Amino acid sequence: MNNDAVVTQTELQLITLDVNGEQYDVVTEPRRTLVDVLRHELRLTGTHVGCEHGICGACTVLVDDRPVRACLMFAGQAEGARIRTVESLSDGGDGQGGGHQGELNDLQRAFREHHALQCGFCTPGFLMLAEGFLGEQPEATKEEIREVVAANLCRCTGYQTIVEAIDACATARRRTCAHSGDRPDSPDSKEH
């Protein structure tokens, strides 16, 4: 019987991720989740780790404009996709009122104005869930918003202020598009 220690070598892969409009080359293990790579390799710590089982939604990011639980996706699976984290909302590149680096966008301002956060831990996940949802459903009703936000967990707010903030942002975006002549669901409306 051979009692020599078994030496295992960790397999690494090189992936290129498009995160918030920037390209990143990352060397990582195939089993690393997207949330781990975002937080530990790219230092984008706005995406929070909560349950690590896809239940709480604190790690929600947008992958090709759709909300995704970053704790359930391997980083390698995101290669070739456009990833947006909560940091993208205030970088001025979202077309939704951010304007300048570090300035809150319209959705973030609505959360602040409607007191839609308390401890703030779940807030980045709610912001990205709402950003993705409003991109797909700009005419969303309060009931539809309420149903969508039920997918994420918040232990502080009771959800009503979150629903009100998202509804106020959606209403303001529709008003802005109406004034500019675009319909909210038109392809060009995301520029306004």
PyRosetta script that sets phi, psi and omega in degrees:
from pyrosetta import init, pose_from_sequence

init()
pose = pose_from_sequence("MNNDAVVTQTELQLITLDVNGEQYDVVTEPRRTLVDVLRHELRLTGTHVGCEHGICGACTVLVDDRPVRACLMFAGQAEGARIRTVESLSDGGDGQGGGHQGELNDLQRAFREHHALQCGFCTPGFLMLAEGFLGEQPEATKEEIREVVAANLCRCTGYQTIVEAIDACATARRRTCAHSGDRPDSPDSKEH")
pose.set_psi(1, 136.0)
pose.set_omega(1, -178.6)
pose.set_phi(2, -92.3)
pose.set_psi(2, 118.8)
pose.set_omega(2, -179.8)
pose.set_phi(3, -101.2)
pose.set_psi(3, 11.6)
pose.set_omega(3, 178.7)
pose.set_phi(4, -65.3)
pose.set_psi(4, 143.2)
pose.set_omega(4, 178.5)
pose.set_phi(5, -63.5)
pose.set_psi(5, 138.7)
pose.set_omega(5, 178.0)
pose.set_phi(6, -83.9)
pose.set_psi(6, 125.3)
pose.set_omega(6, 178.8)
pose.set_phi(7, -101.7)
pose.set_psi(7, 121.6)
pose.set_omega(7, 176.8)
pose.set_phi(8, -109.7)
pose.set_psi(8, 143.4)
pose.set_omega(8, -179.8)
pose.set_phi(9, -110.2)
pose.set_psi(9, 130.7)
pose.set_omega(9, 179.7)
pose.set_phi(10, -75.5)
pose.set_psi(10, 128.5)
pose.set_omega(10, 177.7)
pose.set_phi(11, -79.6)
pose.set_psi(11, 133.8)
pose.set_omega(11, 178.0)
pose.set_phi(12, -119.4)
pose.set_psi(12, 153.6)
pose.set_omega(12, 176.5)
pose.set_phi(13, -134.5)
pose.set_psi(13, 149.8)
pose.set_omega(13, 174.8)
pose.set_phi(14, -99.2)
pose.set_psi(14, 122.6)
pose.set_omega(14, 176.8)
pose.set_phi(15, -125.9)
pose.set_psi(15, 153.9)
pose.set_omega(15, 174.8)
pose.set_phi(16, -114.7)
pose.set_psi(16, 124.0)
pose.set_omega(16, -179.7)
pose.set_phi(17, -113.9)
pose.set_psi(17, 137.2)
pose.set_omega(17, 174.3)
pose.set_phi(18, -98.7)
pose.set_psi(18, 102.1)
pose.set_omega(18, -176.5)
pose.set_phi(19, -120.9)
pose.set_psi(19, 120.8)
pose.set_omega(19, 179.5)
pose.set_phi(20, 53.5)
pose.set_psi(20, 37.1)
pose.set_omega(20, 176.5)
pose.set_phi(21, 83.4)
pose.set_psi(21, 2.1)
pose.set_omega(21, 178.5)
pose.set_phi(22, -115.8)
pose.set_psi(22, 146.7)
pose.set_omega(22, 178.9)
pose.set_phi(23, -92.9)
pose.set_psi(23, 133.0)
pose.set_omega(23, 178.4)
pose.set_phi(24, -127.6)
pose.set_psi(24, 129.1)
pose.set_omega(24, 170.5)
pose.set_phi(25, -93.0)
pose.set_psi(25, 125.7)
pose.set_omega(25, -175.8)
pose.set_phi(26, -129.0)
pose.set_psi(26, 130.9)
pose.set_omega(26, 172.2)
pose.set_phi(27, -99.8)
pose.set_psi(27, 120.2)
pose.set_omega(27, -174.4)
pose.set_phi(28, -150.9)
pose.set_psi(28, 166.0)
pose.set_omega(28, 174.5)
pose.set_phi(29, -75.9)
pose.set_psi(29, 145.1)
pose.set_omega(29, -179.7)
pose.set_phi(30, -58.7)
pose.set_psi(30, -26.0)
pose.set_omega(30, -176.5)
pose.set_phi(31, -85.4)
pose.set_psi(31, -3.6)
pose.set_omega(31, -179.2)
pose.set_phi(32, -69.8)
pose.set_psi(32, 135.1)
pose.set_omega(32, 179.3)
pose.set_phi(33, -80.2)
pose.set_psi(33, 161.0)
pose.set_omega(33, 179.2)
pose.set_phi(34, -61.7)
pose.set_psi(34, -40.8)
pose.set_omega(34, -179.4)
pose.set_phi(35, -62.8)
pose.set_psi(35, -39.0)
pose.set_omega(35, 178.8)
pose.set_phi(36, -65.7)
pose.set_psi(36, -42.9)
pose.set_omega(36, 179.2)
pose.set_phi(37, -66.2)
pose.set_psi(37, -42.7)
pose.set_omega(37, 178.8)
pose.set_phi(38, -59.9)
pose.set_psi(38, -46.0)
pose.set_omega(38, -175.6)
pose.set_phi(39, -76.5)
pose.set_psi(39, -46.4)
pose.set_omega(39, -170.0)
pose.set_phi(40, -93.4)
pose.set_psi(40, -33.7)
pose.set_omega(40, -179.7)
pose.set_phi(41, -91.0)
pose.set_psi(41, -43.9)
pose.set_omega(41, -175.9)
pose.set_phi(42, -96.7)
pose.set_psi(42, -7.7)
pose.set_omega(42, 178.0)
pose.set_phi(43, 60.4)
pose.set_psi(43, 31.7)
pose.set_omega(43, 174.5)
pose.set_phi(44, -95.7)
pose.set_psi(44, 83.6)
pose.set_omega(44, -169.7)
pose.set_phi(45, -87.7)
pose.set_psi(45, 5.3)
pose.set_omega(45, 175.1)
pose.set_phi(46, -67.3)
pose.set_psi(46, -28.6)
pose.set_omega(46, 176.1)
pose.set_phi(47, -78.3)
pose.set_psi(47, 117.3)
pose.set_omega(47, -174.0)
pose.set_phi(48, -94.8)
pose.set_psi(48, 153.5)
pose.set_omega(48, 175.5)
pose.set_phi(49, -105.7)
pose.set_psi(49, 120.4)
pose.set_omega(49, 179.8)
pose.set_phi(50, -111.8)
pose.set_psi(50, -92.1)
pose.set_omega(50, -173.0)
pose.set_phi(51, -85.3)
pose.set_psi(51, -23.1)
pose.set_omega(51, -175.3)
pose.set_phi(52, 60.2)
pose.set_psi(52, 22.6)
pose.set_omega(52, 177.8)
pose.set_phi(53, -129.2)
pose.set_psi(53, 7.3)
pose.set_omega(53, 178.7)
pose.set_phi(54, 77.7)
pose.set_psi(54, 15.4)
pose.set_omega(54, -176.2)
pose.set_phi(55, -95.9)
pose.set_psi(55, -42.7)
pose.set_omega(55, -169.8)
pose.set_phi(56, -82.0)
pose.set_psi(56, -30.7)
pose.set_omega(56, 178.9)
pose.set_phi(57, 84.7)
pose.set_psi(57, 3.0)
pose.set_omega(57, -179.4)
pose.set_phi(58, -63.0)
pose.set_psi(58, -23.3)
pose.set_omega(58, -176.5)
pose.set_phi(59, -96.9)
pose.set_psi(59, 13.2)
pose.set_omega(59, -175.8)
pose.set_phi(60, -63.0)
pose.set_psi(60, 128.8)
pose.set_omega(60, 173.7)
pose.set_phi(61, -130.9)
pose.set_psi(61, 171.5)
pose.set_omega(61, 175.1)
pose.set_phi(62, -101.9)
pose.set_psi(62, 130.1)
pose.set_omega(62, 173.9)
pose.set_phi(63, -120.0)
pose.set_psi(63, 114.9)
pose.set_omega(63, -173.0)
pose.set_phi(64, 51.4)
pose.set_psi(64, 45.8)
pose.set_omega(64, 174.7)
pose.set_phi(65, 70.6)
pose.set_psi(65, 9.2)
pose.set_omega(65, 178.6)
pose.set_phi(66, -115.0)
pose.set_psi(66, 137.8)
pose.set_omega(66, 178.7)
pose.set_phi(67, -63.4)
pose.set_psi(67, 133.3)
pose.set_omega(67, -178.8)
pose.set_phi(68, -138.5)
pose.set_psi(68, 142.4)
pose.set_omega(68, 173.7)
pose.set_phi(69, -80.5)
pose.set_psi(69, 109.1)
pose.set_omega(69, -175.7)
pose.set_phi(70, -67.8)
pose.set_psi(70, -16.9)
pose.set_omega(70, 177.6)
pose.set_phi(71, -79.6)
pose.set_psi(71, -13.5)
pose.set_omega(71, -178.9)
pose.set_phi(72, -103.6)
pose.set_psi(72, -0.7)
pose.set_omega(72, -176.9)
pose.set_phi(73, -115.2)
pose.set_psi(73, 131.4)
pose.set_omega(73, 172.9)
pose.set_phi(74, -71.4)
pose.set_psi(74, 144.6)
pose.set_omega(74, -179.8)
pose.set_phi(75, -57.4)
pose.set_psi(75, -39.1)
pose.set_omega(75, 179.7)
pose.set_phi(76, -61.3)
pose.set_psi(76, -28.1)
pose.set_omega(76, 178.3)
pose.set_phi(77, -69.7)
pose.set_psi(77, -20.8)
pose.set_omega(77, -177.7)
pose.set_phi(78, -89.5)
pose.set_psi(78, -4.6)
pose.set_omega(78, 179.4)
pose.set_phi(79, -62.8)
pose.set_psi(79, 133.6)
pose.set_omega(79, -178.9)
pose.set_phi(80, 88.6)
pose.set_psi(80, -5.7)
pose.set_omega(80, 179.0)
pose.set_phi(81, -103.7)
pose.set_psi(81, 160.9)
pose.set_omega(81, 173.8)
pose.set_phi(82, -92.3)
pose.set_psi(82, 119.5)
pose.set_omega(82, -179.1)
pose.set_phi(83, -107.7)
pose.set_psi(83, 134.4)
pose.set_omega(83, 173.4)
pose.set_phi(84, -124.3)
pose.set_psi(84, 131.6)
pose.set_omega(84, 175.4)
pose.set_phi(85, -107.8)
pose.set_psi(85, 174.4)
pose.set_omega(85, -179.1)
pose.set_phi(86, -59.8)
pose.set_psi(86, -26.4)
pose.set_omega(86, 178.5)
pose.set_phi(87, -61.8)
pose.set_psi(87, -25.8)
pose.set_omega(87, -178.8)
pose.set_phi(88, -69.4)
pose.set_psi(88, -21.7)
pose.set_omega(88, -176.4)
pose.set_phi(89, -66.1)
pose.set_psi(89, -35.8)
pose.set_omega(89, -177.0)
pose.set_phi(90, -104.9)
pose.set_psi(90, 16.9)
pose.set_omega(90, -177.9)
pose.set_phi(91, -91.4)
pose.set_psi(91, -0.5)
pose.set_omega(91, 178.4)
pose.set_phi(92, 84.2)
pose.set_psi(92, -2.1)
pose.set_omega(92, -177.1)
pose.set_phi(93, -105.2)
pose.set_psi(93, 10.9)
pose.set_omega(93, -175.3)
pose.set_phi(94, -94.1)
pose.set_psi(94, -10.2)
pose.set_omega(94, -179.6)
pose.set_phi(95, 72.2)
pose.set_psi(95, 12.4)
pose.set_omega(95, -176.8)
pose.set_phi(96, -120.9)
pose.set_psi(96, 31.8)
pose.set_omega(96, 173.1)
pose.set_phi(97, 99.6)
pose.set_psi(97, 6.5)
pose.set_omega(97, 176.5)
pose.set_phi(98, -66.9)
pose.set_psi(98, -55.2)
pose.set_omega(98, 172.1)
pose.set_phi(99, 78.1)
pose.set_psi(99, -61.6)
pose.set_omega(99, -175.9)
pose.set_phi(100, -126.9)
pose.set_psi(100, 150.0)
pose.set_omega(100, 178.8)
pose.set_phi(101, -50.0)
pose.set_psi(101, 126.0)
pose.set_omega(101, 175.8)
pose.set_phi(102, 87.2)
pose.set_psi(102, -9.4)
pose.set_omega(102, 179.0)
pose.set_phi(103, -82.5)
pose.set_psi(103, 137.9)
pose.set_omega(103, -179.9)
pose.set_phi(104, -65.4)
pose.set_psi(104, 142.3)
pose.set_omega(104, 174.8)
pose.set_phi(105, -85.4)
pose.set_psi(105, 179.6)
pose.set_omega(105, -174.5)
pose.set_phi(106, -62.2)
pose.set_psi(106, -37.3)
pose.set_omega(106, 179.2)
pose.set_phi(107, -68.5)
pose.set_psi(107, -43.2)
pose.set_omega(107, 177.5)
pose.set_phi(108, -62.8)
pose.set_psi(108, -41.7)
pose.set_omega(108, 178.0)
pose.set_phi(109, -63.1)
pose.set_psi(109, -39.6)
pose.set_omega(109, 178.5)
pose.set_phi(110, -63.2)
pose.set_psi(110, -39.9)
pose.set_omega(110, 176.7)
pose.set_phi(111, -62.0)
pose.set_psi(111, -43.1)
pose.set_omega(111, 179.3)
pose.set_phi(112, -64.9)
pose.set_psi(112, -47.7)
pose.set_omega(112, -176.0)
pose.set_phi(113, -66.4)
pose.set_psi(113, -30.1)
pose.set_omega(113, -179.0)
pose.set_phi(114, -99.5)
pose.set_psi(114, 9.4)
pose.set_omega(114, 179.4)
pose.set_phi(115, 52.7)
pose.set_psi(115, 46.7)
pose.set_omega(115, -176.0)
pose.set_phi(116, -88.0)
pose.set_psi(116, 21.1)
pose.set_omega(116, 175.8)
pose.set_phi(117, -149.2)
pose.set_psi(117, 150.8)
pose.set_omega(117, 173.7)
pose.set_phi(118, -127.1)
pose.set_psi(118, -80.7)
pose.set_omega(118, 179.0)
pose.set_phi(119, -71.9)
pose.set_psi(119, -27.3)
pose.set_omega(119, 175.3)
pose.set_phi(120, 88.4)
pose.set_psi(120, -7.0)
pose.set_omega(120, -176.4)
pose.set_phi(121, -62.5)
pose.set_psi(121, -41.6)
pose.set_omega(121, -177.5)
pose.set_phi(122, -84.4)
pose.set_psi(122, -13.0)
pose.set_omega(122, -171.3)
pose.set_phi(123, -56.4)
pose.set_psi(123, -45.9)
pose.set_omega(123, 179.1)
pose.set_phi(124, -57.9)
pose.set_psi(124, -39.2)
pose.set_omega(124, 178.2)
pose.set_phi(125, -65.4)
pose.set_psi(125, -41.5)
pose.set_omega(125, 177.3)
pose.set_phi(126, -65.5)
pose.set_psi(126, -41.1)
pose.set_omega(126, 179.1)
pose.set_phi(127, -60.6)
pose.set_psi(127, -44.8)
pose.set_omega(127, -178.0)
pose.set_phi(128, -73.0)
pose.set_psi(128, -35.7)
pose.set_omega(128, 174.4)
pose.set_phi(129, -60.3)
pose.set_psi(129, -46.9)
pose.set_omega(129, -179.3)
pose.set_phi(130, -66.2)
pose.set_psi(130, -42.0)
pose.set_omega(130, 179.7)
pose.set_phi(131, -59.8)
pose.set_psi(131, -45.7)
pose.set_omega(131, 178.2)
pose.set_phi(132, -66.1)
pose.set_psi(132, -43.5)
pose.set_omega(132, -179.2)
pose.set_phi(133, -64.0)
pose.set_psi(133, -45.9)
pose.set_omega(133, -179.7)
pose.set_phi(134, -66.6)
pose.set_psi(134, -28.1)
pose.set_omega(134, 174.4)
pose.set_phi(135, -65.3)
pose.set_psi(135, -34.9)
pose.set_omega(135, 179.5)
pose.set_phi(136, -88.0)
pose.set_psi(136, -33.1)
pose.set_omega(136, -174.8)
pose.set_phi(137, -129.6)
pose.set_psi(137, 69.0)
pose.set_omega(137, -177.3)
pose.set_phi(138, -64.9)
pose.set_psi(138, -19.0)
pose.set_omega(138, 179.6)
pose.set_phi(139, -97.9)
pose.set_psi(139, 19.7)
pose.set_omega(139, -174.4)
pose.set_phi(140, -57.2)
pose.set_psi(140, 140.0)
pose.set_omega(140, 175.0)
pose.set_phi(141, -86.9)
pose.set_psi(141, 166.9)
pose.set_omega(141, 177.1)
pose.set_phi(142, -59.9)
pose.set_psi(142, -37.3)
pose.set_omega(142, 179.6)
pose.set_phi(143, -65.2)
pose.set_psi(143, -40.8)
pose.set_omega(143, 177.7)
pose.set_phi(144, -66.3)
pose.set_psi(144, -39.9)
pose.set_omega(144, 177.3)
pose.set_phi(145, -62.8)
pose.set_psi(145, -45.0)
pose.set_omega(145, 179.4)
pose.set_phi(146, -58.3)
pose.set_psi(146, -42.0)
pose.set_omega(146, 179.9)
pose.set_phi(147, -65.5)
pose.set_psi(147, -40.9)
pose.set_omega(147, -178.9)
pose.set_phi(148, -67.9)
pose.set_psi(148, -45.3)
pose.set_omega(148, -176.7)
pose.set_phi(149, -69.2)
pose.set_psi(149, -16.7)
pose.set_omega(149, 176.6)
pose.set_phi(150, -65.1)
pose.set_psi(150, -14.7)
pose.set_omega(150, 178.8)
pose.set_phi(151, -72.3)
pose.set_psi(151, -21.4)
pose.set_omega(151, 179.2)
pose.set_phi(152, -108.3)
pose.set_psi(152, 153.9)
pose.set_omega(152, -179.2)
pose.set_phi(153, -102.9)
pose.set_psi(153, 136.7)
pose.set_omega(153, 172.9)
pose.set_phi(154, -136.6)
pose.set_psi(154, 130.3)
pose.set_omega(154, -179.2)
pose.set_phi(155, -100.3)
pose.set_psi(155, -0.1)
pose.set_omega(155, -173.9)
pose.set_phi(156, -111.6)
pose.set_psi(156, -43.4)
pose.set_omega(156, -164.4)
pose.set_phi(157, -89.0)
pose.set_psi(157, -24.8)
pose.set_omega(157, -173.9)
pose.set_phi(158, 80.8)
pose.set_psi(158, 5.4)
pose.set_omega(158, 172.6)
pose.set_phi(159, 74.1)
pose.set_psi(159, -29.1)
pose.set_omega(159, -173.7)
pose.set_phi(160, -59.3)
pose.set_psi(160, -42.7)
pose.set_omega(160, -179.3)
pose.set_phi(161, -69.5)
pose.set_psi(161, -29.6)
pose.set_omega(161, 176.0)
pose.set_phi(162, -66.6)
pose.set_psi(162, -45.7)
pose.set_omega(162, 178.0)
pose.set_phi(163, -60.2)
pose.set_psi(163, -45.2)
pose.set_omega(163, -179.6)
pose.set_phi(164, -62.5)
pose.set_psi(164, -40.3)
pose.set_omega(164, -180.0)
pose.set_phi(165, -65.2)
pose.set_psi(165, -45.6)
pose.set_omega(165, -179.2)
pose.set_phi(166, -65.7)
pose.set_psi(166, -41.3)
pose.set_omega(166, 178.3)
pose.set_phi(167, -63.5)
pose.set_psi(167, -42.6)
pose.set_omega(167, 178.9)
pose.set_phi(168, -63.4)
pose.set_psi(168, -41.0)
pose.set_omega(168, 178.2)
pose.set_phi(169, -64.8)
pose.set_psi(169, -45.0)
pose.set_omega(169, 179.8)
pose.set_phi(170, -61.2)
pose.set_psi(170, -43.2)
pose.set_omega(170, 179.4)
pose.set_phi(171, -62.5)
pose.set_psi(171, -45.0)
pose.set_omega(171, 179.4)
pose.set_phi(172, -64.2)
pose.set_psi(172, -40.0)
pose.set_omega(172, 178.2)
pose.set_phi(173, -64.5)
pose.set_psi(173, -41.5)
pose.set_omega(173, 178.4)
pose.set_phi(174, -64.0)
pose.set_psi(174, -40.8)
pose.set_omega(174, 178.9)
pose.set_phi(175, -62.7)
pose.set_psi(175, -43.7)
pose.set_omega(175, 179.2)
pose.set_phi(176, -61.6)
pose.set_psi(176, -43.4)
pose.set_omega(176, 179.5)
pose.set_phi(177, -66.7)
pose.set_psi(177, -38.1)
pose.set_omega(177, 179.0)
pose.set_phi(178, -63.8)
pose.set_psi(178, -40.2)
pose.set_omega(178, 179.2)
pose.set_phi(179, -68.6)
pose.set_psi(179, -28.9)
pose.set_omega(179, -178.5)
pose.set_phi(180, -90.3)
pose.set_psi(180, -5.5)
pose.set_omega(180, 178.3)
pose.set_phi(181, 93.0)
pose.set_psi(181, -3.8)
pose.set_omega(181, 178.8)
pose.set_phi(182, -92.8)
pose.set_psi(182, 147.5)
pose.set_omega(182, 169.2)
pose.set_phi(183, -82.1)
pose.set_psi(183, 144.8)
pose.set_omega(183, -177.9)
pose.set_phi(184, -59.9)
pose.set_psi(184, -26.0)
pose.set_omega(184, -177.4)
pose.set_phi(185, -97.7)
pose.set_psi(185, 8.1)
pose.set_omega(185, 178.5)
pose.set_phi(186, -80.3)
pose.set_psi(186, 153.4)
pose.set_omega(186, -178.5)
pose.set_phi(187, -60.2)
pose.set_psi(187, -32.3)
pose.set_omega(187, -178.1)
pose.set_phi(188, -77.8)
pose.set_psi(188, -14.8)
pose.set_omega(188, -173.9)
pose.set_phi(189, -67.6)
pose.set_psi(189, -21.0)
pose.set_omega(189, 179.7)
pose.set_phi(190, -69.7)
pose.set_psi(190, -12.1)
pose.set_omega(190, 178.1)
pose.set_phi(191, -80.8)
pose.set_psi(191, -13.0)
pose.set_omega(191, -175.4)
pose.set_phi(192, -102.9)
pose.dump_pdb("model.pdb")
